[in-house]
Amino acid sequence: MHVFDLFTAFILSSGINAEYGPPNTTCSWLVTSPNNARIDITFLFFDLEYHDQCRWDSLTIYDGTRENTPQLKKMCGRHEHPVRYSSSGPSMLLKFASDKVLSKRGFHAAIDFIQDDGSHCGGQYYTDRHSREIHWKKRGINNCMWQIEAEADRYILLNFVIFRMSDSRGRDTDSCSLDETLEVYATATSRLLDRFCYKKAPRKLYHAYHSAITIVGRGLLRSSSMDVLILHSSTSQYVRFSQT
């Protein structure tokens, strides 16, 4: 059994560029999150032998550490688009089984650790070329922190699909208030890269030029409203965008 209890990870079956094997294979992955965070697993690619009841080759996802915990999903066949499943607690068990007849290309899954306890939210993500989302819709007083990491030789890209923030105080100022803002930091140095608010919205496509960043959302005023939807991914290209 493979055990994951790290920052965040990818799970890659044998195959992808060829058929998985050998026949009659059984593999298990136990994922446990830090700080009792919830686990999200996103299948970026999935191609197993199909059966209408998944009796041949399959991947079973359990909401806990053992096979007697509730089953989230039993998967087989081919999925054309990414699919996501979430645990109710800090553990998730995956069990893969194949028969001896036909093999396909396997699967590629990303694991994220998500924290949301009402007043604090956020998560830890490992990102690659496949876009995945972060959605922050402020409820009352809300502080959030998301840590995003890519491979060391890649740079993180943020696509701001939605960025809506209101100024609850009606202030006439060109600067961002520290209690109603979204900030981007370089994780390694804690250096502030950018600060966004109702007065300063980000570019739709934001290149962080770092392989590890931390995003901090501050919503300390109960009357303010914030709705932010970000798609994160990574690229090997170091491209400078014009400042507009």
C-alpha positions as CSV (number, residue, x, y, z in Angstrom):
1,M,0.0,0.0,0.0
2,H,1.2,3.5,-0.9
3,V,0.6,6.1,1.9
4,F,0.4,9.8,1.1
5,D,0.4,12.3,4.0
6,L,2.4,15.0,2.4
7,F,1.7,18.6,1.2
8,T,-0.1,17.4,-1.9
9,A,0.5,14.9,-4.6
10,F,-0.3,13.2,-7.9
11,I,-1.2,9.6,-8.2
12,L,-0.2,8.0,-11.4
13,S,-1.0,4.4,-12.4
14,S,1.4,2.5,-14.5
15,G,0.4,3.0,-18.1
16,I,-0.7,6.5,-19.5
17,N,1.8,6.2,-22.4
18,A,1.2,2.5,-22.7
19,E,-1.1,-0.2,-21.2
20,Y,-1.0,-0.7,-17.4
21,G,0.2,-4.1,-16.2
22,P,1.0,-6.8,-15.2
23,P,-2.4,-8.6,-15.4
24,N,-4.3,-9.4,-12.2
25,T,-2.8,-6.4,-10.4
26,T,-4.1,-5.0,-7.1
27,C,-2.8,-1.7,-5.8
28,S,-3.9,0.5,-2.9
29,W,-3.2,4.2,-2.0
30,L,-4.0,5.6,1.5
31,V,-4.2,9.4,1.6
32,T,-4.2,11.2,4.9
33,S,-4.3,15.0,5.1
34,P,-2.5,17.4,7.5
35,N,-4.5,19.4,10.1
36,N,-7.6,17.2,9.5
37,A,-8.2,18.9,6.2
38,R,-10.7,17.4,3.7
39,I,-9.3,15.6,0.6
40,D,-10.2,16.4,-3.0
41,I,-9.1,14.0,-5.7
42,T,-9.4,15.1,-9.3
43,F,-8.9,12.6,-12.1
44,L,-7.2,14.5,-14.9
45,F,-7.1,11.4,-17.1
46,F,-9.0,8.1,-16.6
47,D,-9.1,5.1,-19.0
48,L,-9.8,1.6,-17.6
49,E,-11.5,-1.4,-19.2
50,Y,-15.2,-0.8,-19.2
51,H,-18.0,-3.0,-17.7
52,D,-21.4,-1.6,-16.8
53,Q,-20.8,-2.7,-13.2
54,C,-17.0,-2.3,-13.2
55,R,-16.4,-6.0,-12.6
56,W,-13.3,-6.3,-14.7
57,D,-10.8,-3.4,-14.1
58,S,-11.8,-0.8,-11.6
59,L,-10.7,1.9,-9.1
60,T,-12.7,2.1,-5.9
61,I,-12.6,5.2,-3.7
62,Y,-13.5,4.9,0.0
63,D,-14.3,7.7,2.4
64,G,-11.9,6.6,5.2
65,T,-8.9,4.3,5.8
66,R,-10.5,0.9,5.2
67,E,-12.6,-0.9,2.7
68,N,-15.5,-1.1,5.3
69,T,-15.9,2.7,5.2
70,P,-18.5,4.3,2.9
71,Q,-17.7,4.0,-0.8
72,L,-17.5,7.3,-2.7
73,K,-17.3,5.8,-6.2
74,K,-16.3,2.7,-8.1
75,M,-14.9,3.8,-11.5
76,C,-14.1,2.1,-14.8
77,G,-14.2,2.9,-18.5
78,R,-13.0,6.2,-20.0
79,H,-13.8,9.7,-18.7
80,E,-13.4,12.4,-21.3
81,H,-13.3,15.3,-18.8
82,P,-11.8,15.7,-15.3
83,V,-13.9,14.4,-12.5
84,R,-13.6,15.2,-8.8
85,Y,-14.5,13.4,-5.5
86,S,-14.3,14.7,-2.0
87,S,-13.8,13.0,1.4
88,S,-15.9,14.0,4.4
89,G,-12.8,13.7,6.7
90,P,-9.0,13.6,6.6
91,S,-8.6,10.1,5.0
92,M,-9.3,8.5,1.7
93,L,-8.5,5.0,0.4
94,L,-8.1,4.1,-3.2
95,K,-8.0,0.5,-4.5
96,F,-7.2,-0.5,-8.0
97,A,-7.8,-4.0,-9.4
98,S,-7.3,-5.4,-12.9
99,D,-8.2,-8.7,-14.5
100,K,-6.0,-10.9,-16.8
101,V,-7.7,-10.0,-20.1
102,L,-7.6,-6.4,-21.3
103,S,-5.6,-3.4,-20.2
104,K,-6.1,0.3,-21.0
105,R,-3.9,3.4,-20.2
106,G,-4.7,3.9,-16.5
107,F,-5.3,7.2,-14.7
108,H,-3.6,10.4,-13.5
109,A,-5.1,12.0,-10.4
110,A,-4.3,15.1,-8.4
111,I,-4.8,15.3,-4.6
112,D,-5.5,18.5,-2.8
113,F,-6.1,19.2,0.9
114,I,-9.0,21.6,1.5
115,Q,-9.7,23.4,4.7
116,D,-12.9,25.3,5.4
117,D,-14.1,25.7,9.0
118,G,-16.3,28.8,8.5
119,S,-14.0,31.6,9.6
120,H,-10.9,30.1,8.0
121,C,-10.6,28.4,4.7
122,G,-8.0,27.5,2.1
123,G,-6.0,24.5,1.0
124,Q,-2.8,23.1,-0.4
125,Y,-2.5,22.3,-4.1
126,Y,0.1,20.8,-6.4
127,T,-0.5,22.2,-9.9
128,D,0.5,21.2,-13.4
129,R,-0.6,22.0,-16.9
130,H,-4.2,20.9,-16.2
131,S,-6.2,23.8,-14.8
132,R,-8.1,23.3,-11.5
133,E,-10.1,25.8,-9.5
134,I,-10.1,27.7,-6.3
135,H,-13.4,29.4,-5.4
136,W,-13.7,31.9,-2.5
137,K,-17.2,33.3,-1.8
138,K,-16.9,35.2,1.4
139,R,-19.3,34.5,4.3
140,G,-19.3,37.0,7.1
141,I,-15.8,37.5,8.5
142,N,-13.6,35.2,6.5
143,N,-9.8,34.6,6.2
144,C,-8.4,32.2,3.6
145,M,-5.0,30.9,2.6
146,W,-4.2,28.7,-0.4
147,Q,-0.7,27.3,-1.0
148,I,0.0,26.3,-4.6
149,E,3.2,24.5,-5.7
150,A,4.4,23.4,-9.1
151,E,7.6,21.5,-10.1
152,A,10.7,23.4,-9.5
153,D,11.3,24.3,-13.2
154,R,7.8,25.5,-13.8
155,Y,5.9,28.7,-13.2
156,I,2.4,29.1,-11.8
157,L,-0.3,30.7,-13.9
158,L,-3.6,32.1,-12.4
159,N,-6.6,32.7,-14.5
160,F,-9.0,35.0,-12.7
161,V,-12.4,33.9,-14.0
162,I,-14.3,35.9,-11.4
163,F,-13.1,38.8,-9.3
164,R,-15.7,40.7,-7.5
165,M,-15.1,42.7,-4.3
166,S,-17.2,45.5,-2.7
167,D,-16.1,48.4,-0.6
168,S,-18.4,48.3,2.4
169,R,-17.0,51.6,3.8
170,G,-17.3,53.8,0.7
171,R,-13.8,55.1,1.1
172,D,-12.3,57.5,-1.5
173,T,-8.8,56.1,-1.8
174,D,-6.6,54.5,-4.5
175,S,-4.9,52.1,-2.1
176,C,-6.2,48.7,-1.0
177,S,-7.4,48.2,2.6
178,L,-5.6,45.4,4.4
179,D,-8.9,44.1,5.8
180,E,-10.5,43.6,2.4
181,T,-7.9,42.2,0.0
182,L,-6.5,39.3,-1.9
183,E,-2.7,39.0,-1.7
184,V,-0.1,36.8,-3.6
185,Y,3.1,35.9,-1.9
186,A,6.3,34.0,-2.9
187,T,6.1,31.0,-0.5
188,A,9.9,30.5,-0.3
189,T,10.6,34.1,0.8
190,S,7.2,35.4,2.1
191,R,7.7,38.3,-0.2
192,L,4.5,40.1,-1.3
193,L,4.1,39.9,-5.1
194,D,0.7,41.6,-5.5
195,R,-2.2,42.9,-3.6
196,F,-5.7,43.2,-5.2
197,C,-8.9,44.7,-4.0
198,Y,-12.0,46.6,-5.3
199,K,-9.7,49.4,-6.4
200,K,-7.1,47.2,-8.1
201,A,-8.3,44.1,-9.9
202,P,-5.8,41.5,-11.3
203,R,-5.2,40.9,-14.9
204,K,-7.4,38.0,-16.2
205,L,-4.2,35.9,-16.8
206,Y,-1.7,36.4,-14.0
207,H,1.8,35.0,-14.3
208,A,3.3,34.5,-10.8
209,Y,6.9,33.8,-12.1
210,H,7.4,31.4,-9.1
211,S,7.0,27.7,-8.6
212,A,5.4,28.1,-5.2
213,I,3.0,30.8,-4.1
214,T,0.7,31.6,-1.3
215,I,-2.6,33.4,-1.8
216,V,-4.2,35.1,1.2
217,G,-7.8,36.3,1.2
218,R,-8.7,38.8,3.9
219,G,-12.4,39.5,4.5
220,L,-12.4,41.1,8.0
221,L,-15.5,43.3,7.5
222,R,-18.8,41.5,8.0
223,S,-20.6,43.8,5.6
224,S,-18.3,43.4,2.6
225,S,-18.8,40.9,-0.2
226,M,-16.2,39.0,-2.2
227,D,-16.5,36.4,-4.9
228,V,-13.2,35.1,-6.5
229,L,-12.9,32.1,-8.9
230,I,-9.3,31.2,-9.9
231,L,-8.1,28.5,-12.3
232,H,-4.5,27.5,-11.4
233,S,-2.0,25.7,-13.6
234,S,1.7,25.8,-14.4
235,T,3.9,26.4,-17.4
236,S,7.5,25.9,-18.4
237,Q,7.5,29.2,-20.3
238,Y,8.7,32.4,-18.7
239,V,6.6,35.0,-20.5
240,R,6.4,38.7,-19.6
241,F,2.9,40.2,-20.0
242,S,2.6,43.9,-20.6
243,Q,1.2,45.9,-17.7
244,T,-2.3,47.2,-18.6
